[in-house]
């Protein structure tokens, strides 16, 4: 019996196969989970219904289970129909969670199409599909060392 915040067997197994430098994509409910996954990425579908579970729920469980050395969010367009002039509100939650990880981990960001390209790289070991309905709630984290 596992004891800790992360009990999902598929996610625990994927993390066990990953190592330093491997990445994990935590994707919101709008992300194309199946068509934008890396060739080595296992997809764990946790998108039970809209809003369940959230990206921050998944990040909290992940942060408590493995060391993290980097985190990159998908930045909103600064022009066009989906433009955002400010950072998405969820980024403050990400920053708070990452602050708990220690080591002064900062939240970086890249534009949507760069993010899509990063999500399909061979070093992405796991994609966690959530039901989060907040926009730009996707985050790509890099596993660190103990």
C-alpha contacts under 8 A as a table, 3 or more apart, distances in Angstrom:
res1	aa1	res2	aa2	distance
2	X	7	X	6.31
3	X	7	X	7.51
4	X	7	X	6.93
4	X	65	X	7.92
5	X	61	X	5.49
5	X	64	X	6.90
5	X	65	X	7.34
6	X	12	X	7.20
6	X	61	X	5.45
6	X	62	X	7.06
6	X	64	X	7.94
6	X	65	X	6.70
7	X	12	X	7.18
8	X	11	X	5.50
8	X	12	X	6.11
9	X	12	X	5.03
9	X	13	X	6.02
10	X	13	X	5.19
10	X	14	X	6.22
10	X	44	X	6.78
11	X	14	X	5.11
11	X	15	X	6.13
11	X	44	X	6.66
11	X	126	X	7.61
12	X	15	X	5.17
12	X	16	X	6.11
13	X	16	X	4.95
13	X	17	X	6.40
14	X	17	X	5.17
14	X	18	X	6.29
14	X	42	X	7.00
14	X	125	X	6.76
14	X	126	X	6.38
15	X	18	X	4.96
15	X	19	X	7.57
15	X	125	X	7.63
15	X	126	X	7.62
16	X	19	X	7.58
18	X	22	X	5.77
18	X	125	X	6.13
19	X	22	X	5.49
19	X	143	X	6.74
19	X	144	X	7.84
20	X	142	X	7.77
20	X	143	X	5.34
20	X	144	X	5.07
20	X	145	X	5.75
21	X	123	X	7.49
21	X	142	X	5.72
21	X	143	X	5.41
21	X	144	X	6.29
22	X	123	X	5.17
22	X	124	X	5.90
22	X	125	X	6.14
22	X	142	X	5.80
22	X	143	X	5.60
23	X	123	X	5.97
23	X	124	X	4.52
23	X	125	X	5.88
23	X	126	X	7.12
23	X	140	X	6.65
23	X	141	X	5.47
23	X	142	X	4.35
23	X	143	X	5.98
24	X	124	X	5.69
24	X	125	X	5.99
24	X	126	X	4.92
24	X	127	X	5.87
24	X	128	X	7.57
24	X	140	X	5.69
24	X	141	X	5.32
24	X	142	X	6.46
24	X	143	X	7.66
25	X	119	X	6.81
25	X	124	X	7.12
25	X	126	X	6.27
25	X	127	X	4.64
25	X	128	X	6.09
25	X	138	X	7.33
25	X	139	X	6.00
25	X	140	X	4.42
25	X	141	X	6.45
26	X	55	X	6.12
26	X	58	X	7.05
26	X	59	X	7.25
26	X	127	X	5.99
26	X	128	X	4.83
26	X	129	X	6.44
26	X	130	X	7.27
26	X	138	X	5.66
26	X	139	X	5.34
26	X	140	X	6.20
26	X	141	X	7.95
27	X	30	X	7.84
27	X	31	X	5.92
27	X	33	X	7.27
27	X	55	X	6.67
27	X	127	X	7.08
27	X	128	X	6.02
27	X	129	X	5.19
27	X	130	X	5.96
27	X	137	X	6.88
27	X	138	X	4.46
27	X	139	X	6.58
28	X	31	X	5.67
28	X	54	X	7.36
28	X	55	X	6.24
28	X	129	X	6.50
28	X	130	X	5.28
28	X	131	X	6.05
28	X	132	X	4.82
28	X	133	X	6.49
28	X	134	X	7.23
28	X	135	X	7.63
28	X	136	X	7.49
28	X	137	X	5.48
28	X	138	X	5.40
29	X	47	X	6.95
29	X	50	X	7.42
29	X	129	X	6.89
29	X	130	X	5.62
29	X	131	X	4.52
29	X	132	X	5.12
29	X	133	X	5.70
30	X	133	X	7.18
30	X	135	X	7.79
31	X	138	X	7.72
32	X	35	X	5.66
32	X	36	X	5.70
33	X	36	X	5.64
33	X	37	X	6.27
33	X	43	X	7.52
33	X	127	X	7.30
33	X	129	X	6.36
34	X	37	X	5.84
34	X	43	X	7.61
36	X	116	X	6.51
36	X	119	X	6.36
36	X	120	X	5.71
37	X	41	X	6.17
37	X	43	X	7.90
37	X	119	X	5.87
37	X	120	X	4.72
37	X	121	X	7.82
37	X	124	X	7.88
37	X	127	X	7.00
38	X	41	X	5.03
38	X	119	X	6.12
38	X	120	X	3.66
38	X	121	X	4.99
38	X	122	X	5.39
38	X	123	X	7.49
38	X	124	X	5.76
38	X	125	X	7.57
39	X	120	X	6.88
39	X	121	X	7.16
39	X	122	X	5.67
40	X	122	X	5.68
40	X	123	X	7.19
40	X	124	X	6.55
40	X	125	X	5.67
40	X	126	X	7.80
41	X	122	X	7.60
41	X	124	X	5.51
41	X	125	X	4.30
41	X	126	X	4.54
41	X	127	X	6.15
42	X	125	X	6.34
42	X	126	X	4.82
42	X	127	X	6.11
43	X	126	X	5.93
43	X	127	X	4.73
43	X	128	X	5.94
43	X	129	X	7.01
44	X	126	X	7.44
44	X	127	X	6.23
44	X	128	X	4.93
44	X	129	X	6.06
45	X	48	X	7.85
45	X	128	X	6.21
45	X	129	X	4.84
45	X	130	X	6.77
46	X	52	X	7.60
46	X	53	X	6.41
46	X	128	X	6.84
46	X	129	X	5.49
46	X	130	X	5.01
46	X	131	X	6.93
47	X	50	X	7.20
47	X	51	X	7.96
47	X	52	X	6.08
47	X	53	X	6.21
47	X	129	X	5.82
47	X	130	X	4.28
47	X	131	X	4.06
47	X	132	X	7.70
48	X	52	X	5.78
48	X	53	X	7.06
48	X	130	X	7.72
48	X	131	X	6.42
49	X	52	X	5.33
49	X	53	X	7.76
49	X	131	X	5.81
50	X	131	X	4.92
50	X	132	X	6.43
50	X	133	X	6.35
51	X	54	X	5.94
51	X	130	X	7.90
51	X	131	X	4.82
51	X	132	X	4.53
51	X	133	X	5.61
52	X	130	X	6.80
52	X	131	X	4.88
52	X	132	X	6.34
53	X	57	X	6.44
53	X	58	X	7.39
53	X	130	X	5.44
53	X	131	X	5.34
53	X	132	X	6.25
54	X	57	X	5.13
54	X	58	X	6.49
54	X	130	X	5.76
54	X	131	X	5.97
54	X	132	X	4.42
54	X	133	X	7.91
55	X	58	X	5.12
55	X	59	X	6.06
55	X	130	X	6.16
55	X	131	X	7.92
55	X	132	X	5.99
55	X	137	X	6.47
55	X	138	X	7.05
55	X	139	X	7.98
56	X	59	X	4.91
56	X	60	X	5.97
56	X	93	X	7.11
56	X	94	X	6.77
56	X	97	X	7.91
57	X	60	X	5.27
57	X	61	X	6.44
58	X	61	X	5.28
58	X	62	X	6.12
58	X	128	X	7.76
58	X	130	X	7.87
59	X	62	X	4.99
59	X	63	X	5.82
59	X	94	X	7.87
59	X	97	X	7.50
60	X	63	X	5.16
60	X	64	X	6.24
60	X	97	X	6.45
61	X	64	X	5.30
61	X	65	X	6.35
62	X	65	X	5.09
62	X	66	X	6.14
63	X	66	X	5.80
63	X	67	X	6.62
63	X	68	X	6.75
63	X	97	X	7.69
63	X	98	X	7.47
63	X	101	X	6.37
64	X	67	X	7.84
64	X	101	X	7.71
66	X	143	X	6.80
66	X	144	X	7.62
67	X	101	X	7.44
67	X	143	X	5.82
67	X	144	X	4.98
67	X	145	X	6.05
67	X	146	X	6.29
68	X	71	X	7.77
68	X	101	X	7.14
68	X	141	X	6.81
68	X	142	X	5.76
68	X	143	X	4.61
68	X	144	X	4.69
68	X	145	X	7.68
69	X	105	X	6.77
69	X	141	X	7.58
69	X	142	X	5.65
69	X	143	X	5.89
69	X	144	X	4.68
69	X	145	X	7.90
70	X	105	X	6.55
70	X	106	X	7.19
70	X	107	X	7.44
70	X	141	X	5.58
70	X	142	X	5.01
70	X	143	X	7.43
70	X	144	X	7.85
71	X	105	X	7.64
71	X	106	X	6.95
71	X	107	X	5.29
71	X	108	X	6.15
71	X	139	X	6.62
71	X	140	X	5.64
71	X	141	X	4.30
71	X	142	X	6.33
72	X	107	X	5.72
72	X	108	X	4.56
72	X	109	X	4.99
72	X	110	X	7.02
72	X	139	X	5.56
72	X	140	X	5.13
72	X	141	X	6.34
73	X	91	X	7.92
73	X	107	X	6.90
73	X	108	X	6.17
73	X	109	X	4.59
73	X	110	X	6.56
73	X	115	X	7.77
73	X	136	X	7.57
73	X	137	X	7.47
73	X	138	X	5.91
73	X	139	X	4.42
73	X	140	X	6.33
74	X	109	X	5.70
74	X	110	X	5.57
74	X	111	X	5.82
74	X	112	X	5.49
74	X	115	X	5.83
74	X	136	X	5.86
74	X	137	X	7.44
74	X	138	X	5.97
74	X	139	X	6.60
75	X	87	X	7.70
75	X	109	X	5.56
75	X	110	X	5.46
75	X	111	X	4.82
75	X	112	X	6.04
75	X	136	X	6.70
76	X	82	X	7.23
76	X	83	X	6.21
76	X	84	X	5.72
76	X	87	X	7.75
76	X	88	X	7.76
76	X	111	X	6.64
76	X	112	X	6.79
76	X	136	X	6.55
77	X	80	X	6.99
77	X	82	X	6.31
77	X	83	X	4.71
77	X	84	X	6.19
77	X	111	X	7.00
77	X	112	X	7.40
78	X	82	X	7.99
78	X	83	X	4.69
78	X	84	X	5.50
78	X	85	X	6.10
79	X	82	X	7.20
79	X	83	X	4.66
79	X	84	X	7.41
80	X	83	X	5.30
84	X	87	X	7.13
84	X	88	X	7.60
87	X	91	X	6.77
88	X	91	X	5.74
88	X	135	X	7.33
88	X	136	X	6.64
88	X	137	X	7.93
89	X	92	X	5.93
89	X	93	X	7.50
90	X	93	X	5.16
90	X	94	X	6.35
90	X	134	X	7.49
90	X	136	X	7.92
90	X	137	X	6.33
91	X	94	X	4.87
91	X	95	X	6.08
91	X	107	X	7.92
91	X	137	X	7.63
92	X	95	X	4.99
92	X	96	X	6.19
93	X	96	X	5.07
93	X	97	X	6.23
94	X	97	X	5.17
94	X	98	X	6.02
94	X	107	X	7.48
95	X	98	X	5.07
95	X	99	X	5.94
95	X	106	X	7.04
95	X	107	X	6.29
96	X	99	X	5.07
96	X	100	X	6.65
97	X	100	X	5.32
97	X	101	X	6.92
98	X	101	X	5.07
98	X	102	X	7.29
98	X	104	X	7.96
98	X	105	X	5.94
98	X	106	X	7.26
98	X	107	X	7.77
99	X	102	X	5.69
99	X	103	X	7.78
99	X	104	X	6.19
99	X	105	X	6.23
99	X	106	X	7.87
101	X	104	X	7.89
101	X	105	X	7.18
102	X	105	X	6.66
110	X	114	X	6.11
110	X	115	X	6.03
111	X	114	X	5.40
111	X	115	X	6.07
112	X	115	X	4.98
112	X	116	X	6.19
113	X	116	X	4.96
113	X	117	X	6.25
114	X	117	X	5.05
114	X	118	X	6.18
115	X	118	X	4.98
115	X	119	X	6.13
116	X	119	X	5.13
116	X	120	X	6.73
117	X	120	X	5.54
117	X	121	X	6.92
118	X	121	X	5.55
119	X	124	X	6.65
119	X	140	X	7.56
120	X	124	X	7.04
121	X	124	X	5.90
122	X	125	X	7.55
124	X	127	X	7.51
132	X	137	X	7.30
134	X	137	X	5.80
